[in-house]
Amino acid sequence: DIQMTQSPSTLSASVGDRVTITCRASQSISVWLAWYQQKPGKAPNLLIYKASSLESGVPSRFSGSGSGTEFTLTISSLQPDDFATYYCQQYNTYPWTFGQGTKVEIK
Amino acid sequence: QVHLVQSGAEVKNPGASVKVSCKASGYISSSYTVHWVRQAPGQRLEWMGWINPASGNTRYSQRFQDRVTLSRDTSATTAYMELSSLRSEDTAVYYCAKEKAGLWTFDIWGQGTMVTVSS
């Protein structure tokens, strides 16, 4: 299975900060990567697909980049609604696998 | 509005089976593959498999191959996930999710069904 590793596992930030989360794959996955946001007790919400395509309805402060084995999710100016856990997911090779999550906390 | 509504929480004994339903509304349910993903407490998301509601074709993660069965009703509006030979490690929230138009990502999720395995 392809292992997905996110860093950091926890991130403390303030409203207005620029935040970057990294996701690394154990082998190349081309651009077949998605990012999700999950809040406590809720289902995940799709933010980014195909590494850099913004899902409809998702604020433009979210952006994704990368290819191969290294990817980033950037929030350009952190808003109160963005405090949550973020997961990456690869869909290049079965089984689809997820990162362990990055929790974005209030500093 | 597009919705996936799942059945309610379940408590099962070890060795039993559980069957979770996922009813689609607000879109042509036969046109989009439905995936199942689970999340044990404090753990990462784990993909289990998918079903094509139109054809009934399925694909399973090898990790669950011997214990999971995905199915759908004849109208293709409700999908089901059955997991057998339950053990305590299967305690998790189980989600169904609609695939985003052949892109293997999940754009609509059910609300989740908590399955607790305990004697």
Interface residues (C-beta under 8 A of the other chain):
Chain A: W32 A34 Y36 A43 P44 N45 L46 Y49 K50 E55 Y87 Q89 Y91 Y94 P95 W96 T97 F98 G99 Q100 G101
Chain B: R44 L45 E46 W47 R59 S61 Q62 R63 Y95 A97 K100 L103 W104 T105 F106 D107 W109 G110 Q111 G112
